[in-house]
Amino acid sequence: MAELPPPPEGIVLAHFIVSDDVERSRRFYTEVLGGRLAYSGPGGLTYVALANSWIIINVGGGPTDDKPSVSLETPRDPDRVSSFLNIRVKDIHALYTEWSARVPSS
């Protein structure tokens, strides 16, 4: 497991995202939002440093010894949400233009 550096002061939030396509998610957080790849390990486990937080991306998985009744999986219904990431910025219109220019065309 990657050893993340401690914050210089206070706390740093880490948001865990379960993804069916870890590489695509990593590209979004690094190439579009400007995060920095901090760790990429076995099984797809990926850490992206973004602003003053960490985005942890990994595939889902079955129960673990410490949580024998819990499974992680991507949402099957895109109209139902149990988590979201709120990114607060000074000028959303300027950032939308900047970030949109980074999204590769399909």
C-alpha positions in Angstrom: 0.0 0.0 0.0 1.2 3.5 -0.8 2.4 5.6 2.1 0.8 9.0 1.7 2.7 11.9 3.2 1.0 13.5 6.2 -0.5 17.0 5.7 1.6 19.9 6.7 -1.1 20.8 9.2 -4.7 19.9 9.9 -6.3 17.1 7.8 -6.4 16.0 4.2 -9.5 14.4 2.9 -9.3 11.3 0.7 -12.3 10.4 -1.5 -12.5 6.7 -2.5 -14.0 6.1 -5.9 -15.0 2.6 -7.2 -14.5 2.5 -10.9 -15.0 -0.1 -13.6 -12.3 1.7 -15.6 -9.6 2.9 -13.2 -7.3 4.1 -16.0 -10.0 6.3 -17.6 -10.9 7.7 -14.1 -7.2 8.4 -13.4 -6.9 10.3 -16.7 -9.9 12.4 -15.8 -8.5 13.4 -12.4 -5.0 14.0 -13.8 -5.4 15.2 -17.4 -8.6 17.1 -17.0 -8.6 18.3 -13.4 -4.8 18.7 -13.2 -4.2 16.2 -10.4 -0.8 14.4 -9.9 -0.5 10.6 -10.0 0.9 9.8 -6.6 0.7 6.0 -6.7 -0.4 3.2 -9.1 -0.2 -0.3 -7.8 -1.4 -3.9 -8.1 -5.0 -4.5 -9.1 -5.4 -0.9 -10.3 -5.2 0.8 -6.9 -4.5 4.4 -7.8 -3.9 7.6 -5.8 -4.2 11.0 -7.3 -3.2 14.1 -5.4 -5.7 16.8 -6.3 -5.4 20.3 -4.7 -5.3 19.6 -0.9 -6.9 16.2 -1.1 -6.4 12.6 -2.4 -8.6 10.7 -4.8 -8.3 7.0 -4.4 -9.5 5.0 -7.3 -9.9 1.2 -7.4 -12.1 -1.5 -8.8 -14.8 -2.9 -6.6 -14.4 -6.0 -4.5 -16.0 -8.5 -2.3 -16.0 -8.6 1.5 -12.8 -8.4 3.5 -11.9 -9.9 6.8 -12.7 -6.7 8.7 -16.0 -6.1 6.8 -17.4 -9.5 6.0 -20.7 -8.3 4.8 -19.6 -5.3 2.7 -18.9 -5.2 -1.1 -17.7 -2.3 -3.1 -19.1 -1.8 -6.6 -19.8 0.9 -9.2 -23.3 2.2 -9.2 -25.5 0.1 -11.6 -28.2 2.9 -11.9 -26.7 6.2 -13.0 -29.8 8.0 -11.6 -29.1 6.9 -8.1 -26.2 8.4 -6.1 -24.8 7.6 -2.7 -21.7 9.8 -2.9 -20.4 12.8 -4.8 -17.3 15.0 -4.8 -17.9 18.8 -4.5 -15.1 20.9 -5.9 -15.2 24.5 -4.9 -13.4 27.0 -7.1 -13.1 30.8 -7.5 -14.3 31.1 -11.1 -16.3 28.1 -12.4 -16.8 29.5 -15.9 -13.1 29.9 -16.5 -12.3 26.5 -15.1 -15.1 24.8 -17.1 -13.6 26.3 -20.3 -10.0 25.2 -19.3 -11.1 21.7 -18.2 -13.3 21.2 -21.2 -10.4 21.9 -23.5 -8.5 19.0 -21.9 -11.2 16.4 -22.5 -10.2 14.2 -25.5 -12.8 14.1 -28.2 -14.4 10.7 -28.7 
